Amino acid sequence: MNIERLRKIIQYSKENRQETNSMIKIFCFFRGIEYDNSLLDILQIARSSFRKKGFLVFQMPFADDEIGALSYRGDGIGYVVIN
C-alpha cells in the first residue's frame, strides 16, 4: 500500500467516525460480541469470526516491521498469526 492510499483511509476514518462506530455496534450485535466503546479489541472480533471459519488466531511478534499478519490453512485447521 502506498502512503497516499493510507492517508485517504485515515482521513475517511476521521470523517466517518460516528457511522463507523454504528456499523461496529451492529456487527458486534450480530456476531454475539460484547461491545464496549472505550475498549474494543480487534482480536476479540477476529478470534470469534475466524473460529467460526475453522481458524485459530494468535499473536506472535515477528522480527519484521512490514509483516502485520499471515495466515495458513492446511487440510485441517487454519491459523492466523498477528504480529
mmCIF file of the N, C-alpha and C atoms, coordinates in Angstrom:
data_MODEL
# 
_entry.id   MODEL 
# 
loop_
_atom_site.group_PDB 
_atom_site.id 
_atom_site.type_symbol 
_atom_site.label_atom_id 
_atom_site.label_alt_id 
_atom_site.label_comp_id 
_atom_site.label_asym_id 
_atom_site.label_entity_id 
_atom_site.label_seq_id 
_atom_site.pdbx_PDB_ins_code 
_atom_site.Cartn_x 
_atom_site.Cartn_y 
_atom_site.Cartn_z 
_atom_site.occupancy 
_atom_site.B_iso_or_equiv 
_atom_site.pdbx_formal_charge 
_atom_site.auth_seq_id 
_atom_site.auth_comp_id 
_atom_site.auth_asym_id 
_atom_site.auth_atom_id 
_atom_site.pdbx_PDB_model_num 
ATOM 1   N N  . MET A 1 1  ? 0.852   -1.169  0.000  1.00 0.00 ? 1  MET A N  1 
ATOM 2   C CA . MET A 1 1  ? 0.000   0.000   0.000  1.00 0.00 ? 1  MET A CA 1 
ATOM 3   C C  . MET A 1 1  ? 0.901   1.236   0.000  1.00 0.00 ? 1  MET A C  1 
ATOM 4   N N  . ASN A 1 2  ? 0.544   2.198   -0.834 1.00 0.00 ? 2  ASN A N  1 
ATOM 5   C CA . ASN A 1 2  ? 1.345   3.422   -0.854 1.00 0.00 ? 2  ASN A CA 1 
ATOM 6   C C  . ASN A 1 2  ? 0.843   4.413   0.202  1.00 0.00 ? 2  ASN A C  1 
ATOM 7   N N  . ILE A 1 3  ? 1.666   5.382   0.506  1.00 0.00 ? 3  ILE A N  1 
ATOM 8   C CA . ILE A 1 3  ? 1.386   6.320   1.598  1.00 0.00 ? 3  ILE A CA 1 
ATOM 9   C C  . ILE A 1 3  ? 0.156   7.179   1.318  1.00 0.00 ? 3  ILE A C  1 
ATOM 10  N N  . GLU A 1 4  ? -0.079  7.518   0.063  1.00 0.00 ? 4  GLU A N  1 
ATOM 11  C CA . GLU A 1 4  ? -1.246  8.344   -0.269 1.00 0.00 ? 4  GLU A CA 1 
ATOM 12  C C  . GLU A 1 4  ? -2.541  7.578   -0.010 1.00 0.00 ? 4  GLU A C  1 
ATOM 13  N N  . ARG A 1 5  ? -2.558  6.307   -0.326 1.00 0.00 ? 5  ARG A N  1 
ATOM 14  C CA . ARG A 1 5  ? -3.734  5.474   -0.055 1.00 0.00 ? 5  ARG A CA 1 
ATOM 15  C C  . ARG A 1 5  ? -3.983  5.386   1.452  1.00 0.00 ? 5  ARG A C  1 
ATOM 16  N N  . LEU A 1 6  ? -2.936  5.217   2.223  1.00 0.00 ? 6  LEU A N  1 
ATOM 17  C CA . LEU A 1 6  ? -3.054  5.163   3.674  1.00 0.00 ? 6  LEU A CA 1 
ATOM 18  C C  . LEU A 1 6  ? -3.612  6.480   4.222  1.00 0.00 ? 6  LEU A C  1 
ATOM 19  N N  . ARG A 1 7  ? -3.139  7.608   3.695  1.00 0.00 ? 7  ARG A N  1 
ATOM 20  C CA . ARG A 1 7  ? -3.654  8.911   4.142  1.00 0.00 ? 7  ARG A CA 1 
ATOM 21  C C  . ARG A 1 7  ? -5.145  9.057   3.848  1.00 0.00 ? 7  ARG A C  1 
ATOM 22  N N  . LYS A 1 8  ? -5.586  8.568   2.698  1.00 0.00 ? 8  LYS A N  1 
ATOM 23  C CA . LYS A 1 8  ? -7.010  8.633   2.348  1.00 0.00 ? 8  LYS A CA 1 
ATOM 24  C C  . LYS A 1 8  ? -7.845  7.778   3.299  1.00 0.00 ? 8  LYS A C  1 
ATOM 25  N N  . ILE A 1 9  ? -7.336  6.613   3.659  1.00 0.00 ? 9  ILE A N  1 
ATOM 26  C CA . ILE A 1 9  ? -8.045  5.735   4.593  1.00 0.00 ? 9  ILE A CA 1 
ATOM 27  C C  . ILE A 1 9  ? -8.169  6.403   5.959  1.00 0.00 ? 9  ILE A C  1 
ATOM 28  N N  . ILE A 1 10 ? -7.085  6.996   6.441  1.00 0.00 ? 10 ILE A N  1 
ATOM 29  C CA . ILE A 1 10 ? -7.099  7.683   7.732  1.00 0.00 ? 10 ILE A CA 1 
ATOM 30  C C  . ILE A 1 10 ? -8.066  8.855   7.707  1.00 0.00 ? 10 ILE A C  1 
ATOM 31  N N  . GLN A 1 11 ? -8.047  9.638   6.638  1.00 0.00 ? 11 GLN A N  1 
ATOM 32  C CA . GLN A 1 11 ? -8.946  10.788  6.515  1.00 0.00 ? 11 GLN A CA 1 
ATOM 33  C C  . GLN A 1 11 ? -10.408 10.335  6.481  1.00 0.00 ? 11 GLN A C  1 
ATOM 34  N N  . TYR A 1 12 ? -10.694 9.291   5.734  1.00 0.00 ? 12 TYR A N  1 
ATOM 35  C CA . TYR A 1 12 ? -12.055 8.750   5.668  1.00 0.00 ? 12 TYR A CA 1 
ATOM 36  C C  . TYR A 1 12 ? -12.505 8.306   7.059  1.00 0.00 ? 12 TYR A C  1 
ATOM 37  N N  . SER A 1 13 ? -11.615 7.637   7.791  1.00 0.00 ? 13 SER A N  1 
ATOM 38  C CA . SER A 1 13 ? -11.948 7.160   9.131  1.00 0.00 ? 13 SER A CA 1 
ATOM 39  C C  . SER A 1 13 ? -12.284 8.314   10.063 1.00 0.00 ? 13 SER A C  1 
ATOM 40  N N  . LYS A 1 14 ? -11.526 9.393   9.974  1.00 0.00 ? 14 LYS A N  1 
ATOM 41  C CA . LYS A 1 14 ? -11.788 10.558  10.811 1.00 0.00 ? 14 LYS A CA 1 
ATOM 42  C C  . LYS A 1 14 ? -13.128 11.199  10.468 1.00 0.00 ? 14 LYS A C  1 
ATOM 43  N N  . GLU A 1 15 ? -13.409 11.319  9.181  1.00 0.00 ? 15 GLU A N  1 
ATOM 44  C CA . GLU A 1 15 ? -14.630 11.991  8.737  1.00 0.00 ? 15 GLU A CA 1 
ATOM 45  C C  . GLU A 1 15 ? -15.886 11.160  8.989  1.00 0.00 ? 15 GLU A C  1 
ATOM 46  N N  . ASN A 1 16 ? -15.746 9.854   9.088  1.00 0.00 ? 16 ASN A N  1 
ATOM 47  C CA . ASN A 1 16 ? -16.902 8.964   9.206  1.00 0.00 ? 16 ASN A CA 1 
ATOM 48  C C  . ASN A 1 16 ? -16.895 8.161   10.504 1.00 0.00 ? 16 ASN A C  1 
ATOM 49  N N  . ARG A 1 17 ? -16.327 8.736   11.547 1.00 0.00 ? 17 ARG A N  1 
ATOM 50  C CA . ARG A 1 17 ? -16.166 8.026   12.824 1.00 0.00 ? 17 ARG A CA 1 
ATOM 51  C C  . ARG A 1 17 ? -17.498 7.555   13.409 1.00 0.00 ? 17 ARG A C  1 
ATOM 52  N N  . GLN A 1 18 ? -18.518 8.415   13.421 1.00 0.00 ? 18 GLN A N  1 
ATOM 53  C CA . GLN A 1 18 ? -19.805 8.034   14.015 1.00 0.00 ? 18 GLN A CA 1 
ATOM 54  C C  . GLN A 1 18 ? -20.477 6.914   13.233 1.00 0.00 ? 18 GLN A C  1 
ATOM 55  N N  . GLU A 1 19 ? -20.467 7.020   11.918 1.00 0.00 ? 19 GLU A N  1 
ATOM 56  C CA . GLU A 1 19 ? -21.067 5.974   11.093 1.00 0.00 ? 19 GLU A CA 1 
ATOM 57  C C  . GLU A 1 19 ? -20.327 4.645   11.280 1.00 0.00 ? 19 GLU A C  1 
ATOM 58  N N  . THR A 1 20 ? -19.010 4.725   11.349 1.00 0.00 ? 20 THR A N  1 
ATOM 59  C CA . THR A 1 20 ? -18.210 3.523   11.554 1.00 0.00 ? 20 THR A CA 1 
ATOM 60  C C  . THR A 1 20 ? -18.531 2.890   12.899 1.00 0.00 ? 20 THR A C  1 
ATOM 61  N N  . ASN A 1 21 ? -18.632 3.695   13.955 1.00 0.00 ? 21 ASN A N  1 
ATOM 62  C CA . ASN A 1 21 ? -18.974 3.168   15.276 1.00 0.00 ? 21 ASN A CA 1 
ATOM 63  C C  . ASN A 1 21 ? -20.344 2.492   15.272 1.00 0.00 ? 21 ASN A C  1 
ATOM 64  N N  . SER A 1 22 ? -21.302 3.077   14.567 1.00 0.00 ? 22 SER A N  1 
ATOM 65  C CA . SER A 1 22 ? -22.629 2.465   14.475 1.00 0.00 ? 22 SER A CA 1 
ATOM 66  C C  . SER A 1 22 ? -22.564 1.111   13.775 1.00 0.00 ? 22 SER A C  1 
ATOM 67  N N  . MET A 1 23 ? -21.786 1.047   12.707 1.00 0.00 ? 23 MET A N  1 
ATOM 68  C CA . MET A 1 23 ? -21.659 -0.212  11.975 1.00 0.00 ? 23 MET A CA 1 
ATOM 69  C C  . MET A 1 23 ? -20.941 -1.267  12.816 1.00 0.00 ? 23 MET A C  1 
ATOM 70  N N  . ILE A 1 24 ? -19.968 -0.858  13.613 1.00 0.00 ? 24 ILE A N  1 
ATOM 71  C CA . ILE A 1 24 ? -19.269 -1.799  14.500 1.00 0.00 ? 24 ILE A CA 1 
ATOM 72  C C  . ILE A 1 24 ? -20.228 -2.343  15.556 1.00 0.00 ? 24 ILE A C  1 
ATOM 73  N N  . LYS A 1 25 ? -21.077 -1.485  16.110 1.00 0.00 ? 25 LYS A N  1 
ATOM 74  C CA . LYS A 1 25 ? -22.058 -1.937  17.094 1.00 0.00 ? 25 LYS A CA 1 
ATOM 75  C C  . LYS A 1 25 ? -22.999 -2.981  16.496 1.00 0.00 ? 25 LYS A C  1 
ATOM 76  N N  . ILE A 1 26 ? -23.460 -2.723  15.286 1.00 0.00 ? 26 ILE A N  1 
ATOM 77  C CA . ILE A 1 26 ? -24.351 -3.675  14.609 1.00 0.00 ? 26 ILE A CA 1 
ATOM 78  C C  . ILE A 1 26 ? -23.629 -4.992  14.358 1.00 0.00 ? 26 ILE A C  1 
ATOM 79  N N  . PHE A 1 27 ? -22.391 -4.912  13.876 1.00 0.00 ? 27 PHE A N  1 
ATOM 80  C CA . PHE A 1 27 ? -21.591 -6.111  13.630 1.00 0.00 ? 27 PHE A CA 1 
ATOM 81  C C  . PHE A 1 27 ? -21.441 -6.925  14.915 1.00 0.00 ? 27 PHE A C  1 
ATOM 82  N N  . CYS A 1 28 ? -21.078 -6.258  16.005 1.00 0.00 ? 28 CYS A N  1 
ATOM 83  C CA . CYS A 1 28 ? -20.886 -6.943  17.287 1.00 0.00 ? 28 CYS A CA 1 
ATOM 84  C C  . CYS A 1 28 ? -22.179 -7.604  17.753 1.00 0.00 ? 28 CYS A C  1 
ATOM 85  N N  . PHE A 1 29 ? -23.303 -6.922  17.574 1.00 0.00 ? 29 PHE A N  1 
ATOM 86  C CA . PHE A 1 29 ? -24.591 -7.471  17.970 1.00 0.00 ? 29 PHE A CA 1 
ATOM 87  C C  . PHE A 1 29 ? -24.869 -8.781  17.232 1.00 0.00 ? 29 PHE A C  1 
ATOM 88  N N  . PHE A 1 30 ? -24.681 -8.780  15.913 1.00 0.00 ? 30 PHE A N  1 
ATOM 89  C CA . PHE A 1 30 ? -24.971 -9.961  15.125 1.00 0.00 ? 30 PHE A CA 1 
ATOM 90  C C  . PHE A 1 30 ? -23.961 -11.084 15.339 1.00 0.00 ? 30 PHE A C  1 
ATOM 91  N N  . ARG A 1 31 ? -22.738 -10.746 15.740 1.00 0.00 ? 31 ARG A N  1 
ATOM 92  C CA . ARG A 1 31 ? -21.719 -11.764 16.000 1.00 0.00 ? 31 ARG A CA 1 
ATOM 93  C C  . ARG A 1 31 ? -21.730 -12.235 17.450 1.00 0.00 ? 31 ARG A C  1 
ATOM 94  N N  . GLY A 1 32 ? -22.570 -11.616 18.292 1.00 0.00 ? 32 GLY A N  1 
ATOM 95  C CA . GLY A 1 32 ? -22.641 -12.001 19.687 1.00 0.00 ? 32 GLY A CA 1 
ATOM 96  C C  . GLY A 1 32 ? -21.421 -11.571 20.489 1.00 0.00 ? 32 GLY A C  1 
ATOM 97  N N  . ILE A 1 33 ? -20.823 -10.449 20.091 1.00 0.00 ? 33 ILE A N  1 
ATOM 98  C CA . ILE A 1 33 ? -19.633 -9.928  20.759 1.00 0.00 ? 33 ILE A CA 1 
ATOM 99  C C  . ILE A 1 33 ? -20.039 -8.746  21.610 1.00 0.00 ? 33 ILE A C  1 
ATOM 100 N N  . GLU A 1 34 ? -19.568 -8.732  22.860 1.00 0.00 ? 34 GLU A N  1 
ATOM 101 C CA . GLU A 1 34 ? -19.875 -7.604  23.740 1.00 0.00 ? 34 GLU A CA 1 
ATOM 102 C C  . GLU A 1 34 ? -19.171 -6.357  23.225 1.00 0.00 ? 34 GLU A C  1 
ATOM 103 N N  . TYR A 1 35 ? -19.909 -5.266  23.105 1.00 0.00 ? 35 TYR A N  1 
ATOM 104 C CA . TYR A 1 35 ? -19.356 -4.017  22.596 1.00 0.00 ? 35 TYR A CA 1 
ATOM 105 C C  . TYR A 1 35 ? -19.136 -3.048  23.739 1.00 0.00 ? 35 TYR A C  1 
ATOM 106 N N  . ASP A 1 36 ? -17.916 -2.595  23.890 1.00 0.00 ? 36 ASP A N  1 
ATOM 107 C CA . ASP A 1 36 ? -17.571 -1.562  24.866 1.00 0.00 ? 36 ASP A CA 1 
ATOM 108 C C  . ASP A 1 36 ? -16.845 -0.471  24.095 1.00 0.00 ? 36 ASP A C  1 
ATOM 109 N N  . ASN A 1 37 ? -17.493 0.669   23.920 1.00 0.00 ? 37 ASN A N  1 
ATOM 110 C CA . ASN A 1 37 ? -16.956 1.748   23.092 1.00 0.00 ? 37 ASN A CA 1 
ATOM 111 C C  . ASN A 1 37 ? -15.559 2.185   23.515 1.00 0.00 ? 37 ASN A C  1 
ATOM 112 N N  . SER A 1 38 ? -15.257 2.109   24.805 1.00 0.00 ? 38 SER A N  1 
ATOM 113 C CA . SER A 1 38 ? -13.959 2.578   25.268 1.00 0.00 ? 38 SER A CA 1 
ATOM 114 C C  . SER A 1 38 ? -12.873 1.518   25.133 1.00 0.00 ? 38 SER A C  1 
ATOM 115 N N  . LEU A 1 39 ? -13.261 0.255   24.953 1.00 0.00 ? 39 LEU A N  1 
ATOM 116 C CA . LEU A 1 39 ? -12.272 -0.816  24.905 1.00 0.00 ? 39 LEU A CA 1 
ATOM 117 C C  . LEU A 1 39 ? -12.729 -1.892  23.935 1.00 0.00 ? 39 LEU A C  1 
ATOM 118 N N  . LEU A 1 40 ? -12.547 -1.665  22.656 1.00 0.00 ? 40 LEU A N  1 
ATOM 119 C CA . LEU A 1 40 ? -12.920 -2.642  21.641 1.00 0.00 ? 40 LEU A CA 1 
ATOM 120 C C  . LEU A 1 40 ? -11.641 -3.252  21.084 1.00 0.00 ? 40 LEU A C  1 
ATOM 121 N N  . ASP A 1 41 ? -11.393 -4.488  21.394 1.00 0.00 ? 41 ASP A N  1 
ATOM 122 C CA . ASP A 1 41 ? -10.186 -5.187  20.988 1.00 0.00 ? 41 ASP A CA 1 
ATOM 123 C C  . ASP A 1 41 ? -10.441 -5.888  19.656 1.00 0.00 ? 41 ASP A C  1 
ATOM 124 N N  . ILE A 1 42 ? -9.679  -5.535  18.636 1.00 0.00 ? 42 ILE A N  1 
ATOM 125 C CA . ILE A 1 42 ? -9.866  -6.139  17.319 1.00 0.00 ? 42 ILE A CA 1 
ATOM 126 C C  . ILE A 1 42 ? -9.653  -7.643  17.361 1.00 0.00 ? 42 ILE A C  1 
ATOM 127 N N  . LEU A 1 43 ? -8.799  -8.119  18.261 1.00 0.00 ? 43 LEU A N  1 
ATOM 128 C CA . LEU A 1 43 ? -8.595  -9.561  18.377 1.00 0.00 ? 43 LEU A CA 1 
ATOM 129 C C  . LEU A 1 43 ? -9.842  -10.265 18.891 1.00 0.00 ? 43 LEU A C  1 
ATOM 130 N N  . GLN A 1 44 ? -10.633 -9.581  19.702 1.00 0.00 ? 44 GLN A N  1 
ATOM 131 C CA . GLN A 1 44 ? -11.887 -10.149 20.185 1.00 0.00 ? 44 GLN A CA 1 
ATOM 132 C C  . GLN A 1 44 ? -12.801 -10.447 18.995 1.00 0.00 ? 44 GLN A C  1 
ATOM 133 N N  . ILE A 1 45 ? -12.867 -9.528  18.059 1.00 0.00 ? 45 ILE A N  1 
ATOM 134 C CA . ILE A 1 45 ? -13.678 -9.716  16.864 1.00 0.00 ? 45 ILE A CA 1 
ATOM 135 C C  . ILE A 1 45 ? -13.062 -10.771 15.966 1.00 0.00 ? 45 ILE A C  1 
ATOM 136 N N  . ALA A 1 46 ? -11.762 -10.666 15.740 1.00 0.00 ? 46 ALA A N  1 
ATOM 137 C CA . ALA A 1 46 ? -11.089 -11.589 14.820 1.00 0.00 ? 46 ALA A CA 1 
ATOM 138 C C  . ALA A 1 46 ? -11.182 -13.029 15.301 1.00 0.00 ? 46 ALA A C  1 
ATOM 139 N N  . ARG A 1 47 ? -10.897 -13.258 16.561 1.00 0.00 ? 47 ARG A N  1 
ATOM 140 C CA . ARG A 1 47 ? -10.919 -14.634 17.078 1.00 0.00 ? 47 ARG A CA 1 
ATOM 141 C C  . ARG A 1 47 ? -12.295 -15.260 16.914 1.00 0.00 ? 47 ARG A C  1 
ATOM 142 N N  . SER A 1 48 ? -13.332 -14.524 17.279 1.00 0.00 ? 48 SER A N  1 
ATOM 143 C CA . SER A 1 48 ? -14.696 -15.039 17.178 1.00 0.00 ? 48 SER A CA 1 
ATOM 144 C C  . SER A 1 48 ? -15.073 -15.339 15.728 1.00 0.00 ? 48 SER A C  1 
ATOM 145 N N  . SER A 1 49 ? -14.773 -14.409 14.846 1.00 0.00 ? 49 SER A N  1 
ATOM 146 C CA . SER A 1 49 ? -15.130 -14.570 13.434 1.00 0.00 ? 49 SER A CA 1 
ATOM 147 C C  . SER A 1 49 ? -14.346 -15.695 12.766 1.00 0.00 ? 49 SER A C  1 
ATOM 148 N N  . PHE A 1 50 ? -13.035 -15.716 12.992 1.00 0.00 ? 50 PHE A N  1 
ATOM 149 C CA . PHE A 1 50 ? -12.204 -16.738 12.363 1.00 0.00 ? 50 PHE A CA 1 
ATOM 150 C C  . PHE A 1 50 ? -12.459 -18.129 12.937 1.00 0.00 ? 50 PHE A C  1 
ATOM 151 N N  . ARG A 1 51 ? -12.753 -18.225 14.232 1.00 0.00 ? 51 ARG A N  1 
ATOM 152 C CA . ARG A 1 51 ? -13.029 -19.524 14.854 1.00 0.00 ? 51 ARG A CA 1 
ATOM 153 C C  . ARG A 1 51 ? -14.199 -20.202 14.154 1.00 0.00 ? 51 ARG A C  1 
ATOM 154 N N  . LYS A 1 52 ? -15.213 -19.415 13.806 1.00 0.00 ? 52 LYS A N  1 
ATOM 155 C CA . LYS A 1 52 ? -16.383 -19.972 13.128 1.00 0.00 ? 52 LYS A CA 1 
ATOM 156 C C  . LYS A 1 52 ? -16.047 -20.469 11.718 1.00 0.00 ? 52 LYS A C  1 
ATOM 157 N N  . LYS A 1 53 ? -14.933 -19.992 11.165 1.00 0.00 ? 53 LYS A N  1 
ATOM 158 C CA . LYS A 1 53 ? -14.484 -20.426 9.839  1.00 0.00 ? 53 LYS A CA 1 
ATOM 159 C C  . LYS A 1 53 ? -13.398 -21.497 9.918  1.00 0.00 ? 53 LYS A C  1 
ATOM 160 N N  . GLY A 1 54 ? -13.085 -21.958 11.145 1.00 0.00 ? 54 GLY A N  1 
ATOM 161 C CA . GLY A 1 54 ? -12.108 -23.023 11.304 1.00 0.00 ? 54 GLY A CA 1 
ATOM 162 C C  . GLY A 1 54 ? -10.665 -22.569 11.428 1.00 0.00 ? 54 GLY A C  1 
ATOM 163 N N  . PHE A 1 55 ? -10.461 -21.332 11.890 1.00 0.00 ? 55 PHE A N  1 
ATOM 164 C CA . PHE A 1 55 ? -9.107  -20.794 12.061 1.00 0.00 ? 55 PHE A CA 1 
ATOM 165 C C  . PHE A 1 55 ? -8.854  -20.481 13.537 1.00 0.00 ? 55 PHE A C  1 
ATOM 166 N N  . LEU A 1 56 ? -7.629  -20.659 13.969 1.00 0.00 ? 56 LEU A N  1 
ATOM 167 C CA . LEU A 1 56 ? -7.173  -20.177 15.267 1.00 0.00 ? 56 LEU A CA 1 
ATOM 168 C C  . LEU A 1 56 ? -6.397  -18.886 15.034 1.00 0.00 ? 56 LEU A C  1 
ATOM 169 N N  . VAL A 1 57 ? -6.618  -17.893 15.890 1.00 0.00 ? 57 VAL A N  1 
ATOM 170 C CA . VAL A 1 57 ? -5.938  -16.603 15.779 1.00 0.00 ? 57 VAL A CA 1 
ATOM 171 C C  . VAL A 1 57 ? -5.072  -16.416 17.016 1.00 0.00 ? 57 VAL A C  1 
ATOM 172 N N  . PHE A 1 58 ? -3.807  -16.087 16.797 1.00 0.00 ? 58 PHE A N  1 
ATOM 173 C CA . PHE A 1 58 ? -2.944  -15.793 17.931 1.00 0.00 ? 58 PHE A CA 1 
ATOM 174 C C  . PHE A 1 58 ? -1.910  -14.751 17.551 1.00 0.00 ? 58 PHE A C  1 
ATOM 175 N N  . GLN A 1 59 ? -1.342  -14.130 18.574 1.00 0.00 ? 59 GLN A N  1 
ATOM 176 C CA . GLN A 1 59 ? -0.326  -13.093 18.381 1.00 0.00 ? 59 GLN A CA 1 
ATOM 177 C C  . GLN A 1 59 ? 1.059   -13.686 18.597 1.00 0.00 ? 59 GLN A C  1 
ATOM 178 N N  . MET A 1 60 ? 1.985   -13.288 17.728 1.00 0.00 ? 60 MET A N  1 
ATOM 179 C CA . MET A 1 60 ? 3.370   -13.704 17.860 1.00 0.00 ? 60 MET A CA 1 
ATOM 180 C C  . MET A 1 60 ? 4.229   -12.618 17.228 1.00 0.00 ? 60 MET A C  1 
ATOM 181 N N  . PRO A 1 61 ? 5.077   -11.971 17.998 1.00 0.00 ? 61 PRO A N  1 
ATOM 182 C CA . PRO A 1 61 ? 5.888   -10.899 17.421 1.00 0.00 ? 61 PRO A CA 1 
ATOM 183 C C  . PRO A 1 61 ? 6.898   -11.436 16.409 1.00 0.00 ? 61 PRO A C  1 
ATOM 184 N N  . PHE A 1 62 ? 6.976   -10.763 15.265 1.00 0.00 ? 62 PHE A N  1 
ATOM 185 C CA . PHE A 1 62 ? 7.948   -11.098 14.222 1.00 0.00 ? 62 PHE A CA 1 
ATOM 186 C C  . PHE A 1 62 ? 9.086   -10.093 14.280 1.00 0.00 ? 62 PHE A C  1 
ATOM 187 N N  . ALA A 1 63 ? 10.233  -10.502 13.805 1.00 0.00 ? 63 ALA A N  1 
ATOM 188 C CA . ALA A 1 63 ? 11.370  -9.584  13.700 1.00 0.00 ? 63 ALA A CA 1 
ATOM 189 C C  . ALA A 1 63 ? 11.297  -8.872  12.352 1.00 0.00 ? 63 ALA A C  1 
ATOM 190 N N  . ASP A 1 64 ? 10.111  -8.394  12.006 1.00 0.00 ? 64 ASP A N  1 
ATOM 191 C CA . ASP A 1 64 ? 9.886   -7.735  10.719 1.00 0.00 ? 64 ASP A CA 1 
ATOM 192 C C  . ASP A 1 64 ? 8.826   -6.665  10.923 1.00 0.00 ? 64 ASP A C  1 
ATOM 193 N N  . ASP A 1 65 ? 9.162   -5.424  10.610 1.00 0.00 ? 65 ASP A N  1 
ATOM 194 C CA . ASP A 1 65 ? 8.222   -4.321  10.794 1.00 0.00 ? 65 ASP A CA 1 
ATOM 195 C C  . ASP A 1 65 ? 7.177   -4.222  9.692  1.00 0.00 ? 65 ASP A C  1 
ATOM 196 N N  . GLU A 1 66 ? 7.353   -4.948  8.596  1.00 0.00 ? 66 GLU A N  1 
ATOM 197 C CA . GLU A 1 66 ? 6.432   -4.827  7.466  1.00 0.00 ? 66 GLU A CA 1 
ATOM 198 C C  . GLU A 1 66 ? 5.353   -5.895  7.451  1.00 0.00 ? 66 GLU A C  1 
ATOM 199 N N  . ILE A 1 67 ? 5.535   -6.986  8.158  1.00 0.00 ? 67 ILE A N  1 
ATOM 200 C CA . ILE A 1 67 ? 4.531   -8.047  8.184  1.00 0.00 ? 67 ILE A CA 1 
ATOM 201 C C  . ILE A 1 67 ? 3.597   -7.793  9.355  1.00 0.00 ? 67 ILE A C  1 
ATOM 202 N N  . GLY A 1 68 ? 2.325   -7.583  9.051  1.00 0.00 ? 68 GLY A N  1 
ATOM 203 C CA . GLY A 1 68 ? 1.337   -7.357  10.096 1.00 0.00 ? 68 GLY A CA 1 
ATOM 204 C C  . GLY A 1 68 ? 0.643   -8.634  10.519 1.00 0.00 ? 68 GLY A C  1 
ATOM 205 N N  . ALA A 1 69 ? 0.464   -9.546  9.572  1.00 0.00 ? 69 ALA A N  1 
ATOM 206 C CA . ALA A 1 69 ? -0.197  -10.811 9.868  1.00 0.00 ? 69 ALA A CA 1 
ATOM 207 C C  . ALA A 1 69 ? 0.049   -11.772 8.706  1.00 0.00 ? 69 ALA A C  1 
ATOM 208 N N  . LEU A 1 70 ? -0.182  -13.041 8.990  1.00 0.00 ? 70 LEU A N  1 
ATOM 209 C CA . LEU A 1 70 ? -0.141  -14.034 7.918  1.00 0.00 ? 70 LEU A CA 1 
ATOM 210 C C  . LEU A 1 70 ? -1.088  -15.151 8.280  1.00 0.00 ? 70 LEU A C  1 
ATOM 211 N N  . SER A 1 71 ? -1.483  -15.900 7.278  1.00 0.00 ? 71 SER A N  1 
ATOM 212 C CA . SER A 1 71 ? -2.420  -16.995 7.526  1.00 0.00 ? 71 SER A CA 1 
ATOM 213 C C  . SER A 1 71 ? -1.968  -18.244 6.780  1.00 0.00 ? 71 SER A C  1 
ATOM 214 N N  . TYR A 1 72 ? -2.389  -19.388 7.309  1.00 0.00 ? 72 TYR A N  1 
ATOM 215 C CA . TYR A 1 72 ? -2.079  -20.671 6.702  1.00 0.00 ? 72 TYR A CA 1 
ATOM 216 C C  . TYR A 1 72 ? -3.253  -21.597 6.952  1.00 0.00 ? 72 TYR A C  1 
ATOM 217 N N  . ARG A 1 73 ? -3.613  -22.352 5.933  1.00 0.00 ? 73 ARG A N  1 
ATOM 218 C CA . ARG A 1 73 ? -4.653  -23.359 6.104  1.00 0.00 ? 73 ARG A CA 1 
ATOM 219 C C  . ARG A 1 73 ? -4.218  -24.611 5.370  1.00 0.00 ? 73 ARG A C  1 
ATOM 220 N N  . GLY A 1 74 ? -4.079  -25.665 6.126  1.00 0.00 ? 74 GLY A N  1 
ATOM 221 C CA . GLY A 1 74 ? -3.737  -26.962 5.548  1.00 0.00 ? 74 GLY A CA 1 
ATOM 222 C C  . GLY A 1 74 ? -5.008  -27.746 5.310  1.00 0.00 ? 74 GLY A C  1 
ATOM 223 N N  . ASP A 1 75 ? -4.917  -29.050 5.477  1.00 0.00 ? 75 ASP A N  1 
ATOM 224 C CA . ASP A 1 75 ? -6.096  -29.904 5.295  1.00 0.00 ? 75 ASP A CA 1 
ATOM 225 C C  . ASP A 1 75 ? -7.078  -29.784 6.462  1.00 0.00 ? 75 ASP A C  1 
ATOM 226 N N  . GLY A 1 76 ? -6.548  -29.404 7.624  1.00 0.00 ? 76 GLY A N  1 
ATOM 227 C CA . GLY A 1 76 ? -7.402  -29.313 8.808  1.00 0.00 ? 76 GLY A CA 1 
ATOM 228 C C  . GLY A 1 76 ? -7.673  -27.890 9.198  1.00 0.00 ? 76 GLY A C  1 
ATOM 229 N N  . ILE A 1 77 ? -7.217  -27.562 10.368 1.00 0.00 ? 77 ILE A N  1 
ATOM 230 C CA . ILE A 1 77 ? -7.477  -26.235 10.930 1.00 0.00 ? 77 ILE A CA 1 
ATOM 231 C C  . ILE A 1 77 ? -6.570  -25.179 10.304 1.00 0.00 ? 77 ILE A C  1 
ATOM 232 N N  . GLY A 1 78 ? -7.039  -23.948 10.257 1.00 0.00 ? 78 GLY A N  1 
ATOM 233 C CA . GLY A 1 78 ? -6.244  -22.844 9.735  1.00 0.00 ? 78 GLY A CA 1 
ATOM 234 C C  . GLY A 1 78 ? -5.689  -22.001 10.862 1.00 0.00 ? 78 GLY A C  1 
ATOM 235 N N  . TYR A 1 79 ? -4.697  -21.205 10.531 1.00 0.00 ? 79 TYR A N  1 
ATOM 236 C CA . TYR A 1 79 ? -4.045  -20.353 11.526 1.00 0.00 ? 79 TYR A CA 1 
ATOM 237 C C  . TYR A 1 79 ? -3.915  -18.937 10.976 1.00 0.00 ? 79 TYR A C  1 
ATOM 238 N N  . VAL A 1 80 ? -4.172  -17.959 11.833 1.00 0.00 ? 80 VAL A N  1 
ATOM 239 C CA . VAL A 1 80 ? -3.913  -16.571 11.537 1.00 0.00 ? 80 VAL A CA 1 
ATOM 240 C C  . VAL A 1 80 ? -2.951  -16.086 12.620 1.00 0.00 ? 80 VAL A C  1 
ATOM 241 N N  . VAL A 1 81 ? -1.793  -15.618 12.193 1.00 0.00 ? 81 VAL A N  1 
ATOM 242 C CA . VAL A 1 81 ? -0.774  -15.151 13.124 1.00 0.00 ? 81 VAL A CA 1 
ATOM 243 C C  . VAL A 1 81 ? -0.657  -13.637 12.974 1.00 0.00 ? 81 VAL A C  1 
ATOM 244 N N  . ILE A 1 82 ? -0.842  -12.921 14.070 1.00 0.00 ? 82 ILE A N  1 
ATOM 245 C CA . ILE A 1 82 ? -0.794  -11.460 14.060 1.00 0.00 ? 82 ILE A CA 1 
ATOM 246 C C  . ILE A 1 82 ? 0.480   -11.009 14.741 1.00 0.00 ? 82 ILE A C  1 
ATOM 247 N N  . ASN A 1 83 ? 1.212   -10.126 14.038 1.00 0.00 ? 83 ASN A N  1 
ATOM 248 C CA . ASN A 1 83 ? 2.476   -9.615  14.562 1.00 0.00 ? 83 ASN A CA 1 
ATOM 249 C C  . ASN A 1 83 ? 2.207   -8.711  15.743 1.00 0.00 ? 83 ASN A C  1 
# 
